[in-house]
């Protein structure tokens, strides 16, 4: 199983970015996937997640109303639309997936860096 997150970059506060997560190596069906972010020295934070089939989107409190997770047209592709970005959204963003129902997020991509300037 391989995941690749892309789409990060440097933006100003209030602007938008869309991250992509492309997964390969198996059929993911309705397994849960998640977007997480981490800043050096801080714990990893859950940002958003859904099932690969598009069901059950959920969001961390800090991004509700600003971020939207959605399924792409291509198989095994998920997007994270990030609007009204804030400097505190600066982090490396990772996508991850579970490969068994009820299991941990056990497959992770390398992440993409998002930097929001004030």
C-alpha positions in Angstrom: 0.0 0.0 0.0 1.3 3.4 -1.0 -0.1 6.8 -0.3 1.1 10.1 -1.8 0.0 13.5 -0.5 0.5 16.5 -2.7 -0.6 20.1 -3.2 1.1 21.8 -0.4 2.7 25.2 -0.7 3.1 28.7 0.7 0.0 30.9 0.8 -1.1 34.0 2.7 -3.7 33.9 5.4 -7.2 33.8 4.0 -6.2 32.0 0.8 -7.0 28.4 -0.2 -5.2 25.2 -1.1 -6.3 21.8 -2.2 -4.4 18.8 -1.1 -4.6 15.5 -3.0 -4.1 12.0 -1.6 -3.5 9.2 -4.1 -3.4 5.6 -2.9 -2.4 2.5 -4.6 -1.6 -1.1 -3.9 -5.0 -2.5 -3.2 -8.7 -1.8 -3.3 -9.7 0.4 -0.4 -13.5 0.1 -0.7 -15.1 1.7 2.4 -12.0 1.6 4.7 -11.5 4.9 6.6 -8.9 7.3 5.5 -7.7 10.4 7.3 -5.8 13.7 6.9 -3.5 14.5 9.7 -1.1 17.3 10.3 2.0 17.8 12.5 4.2 20.6 13.5 7.7 19.8 14.8 7.6 19.4 18.5 3.8 18.9 18.7 1.5 15.9 18.6 0.0 14.8 15.3 -3.5 16.2 14.9 -6.5 14.7 13.1 -7.7 17.1 10.5 -10.4 15.3 8.5 -11.4 11.9 7.3 -13.9 9.9 5.4 -14.2 6.5 3.9 -12.6 5.9 0.5 -16.1 5.6 -1.0 -17.0 9.1 0.2 -19.1 8.2 3.1 -18.9 9.6 6.6 -16.8 12.8 6.4 -15.7 14.2 9.7 -13.5 17.0 10.8 -11.3 18.2 13.6 -12.7 21.1 15.6 -10.1 23.5 14.4 -10.9 23.1 10.7 -14.7 22.7 10.8 -16.4 25.1 8.4 -13.1 25.8 6.5 -11.9 22.4 5.2 -13.7 19.9 3.1 -12.7 16.4 2.4 -14.1 14.8 -0.7 -13.6 11.8 -3.0 -11.9 12.4 -6.4 -13.2 11.1 -9.7 -10.1 8.9 -10.0 -10.2 5.7 -8.0 -8.4 5.9 -4.6 -8.1 9.7 -4.7 -9.2 12.0 -1.9 -9.0 15.7 -1.7 -8.7 18.1 1.2 -10.0 21.6 0.2 -8.7 24.1 2.7 -10.2 27.6 2.6 -9.6 30.6 4.7 -6.3 29.3 5.8 -4.7 30.7 9.0 -1.1 30.8 10.1 -1.9 28.1 12.7 -2.7 25.7 9.8 1.0 25.7 9.0 2.1 22.1 9.2 3.1 19.0 7.3 -0.1 17.3 6.1 -0.3 13.5 5.8 -2.9 11.2 4.4 -3.3 7.8 6.0 -5.6 4.8 5.7 -6.8 1.9 7.7 -6.5 -1.4 5.9 -8.8 -3.3 8.3 -12.1 -2.2 9.8 -11.6 -1.1 13.3 -7.8 -1.2 12.9 -5.3 1.6 13.2 -4.2 4.0 10.5 -1.4 1.8 9.4 -0.4 3.1 6.0 0.9 6.6 5.7 2.2 8.9 3.0 5.2 11.1 3.3 3.3 14.3 3.7 3.1 17.7 2.0 4.1 21.0 3.6 1.6 23.8 4.0 2.9 27.2 5.1 0.5 30.0 5.8 2.0 33.5 6.2 0.2 36.2 8.1 
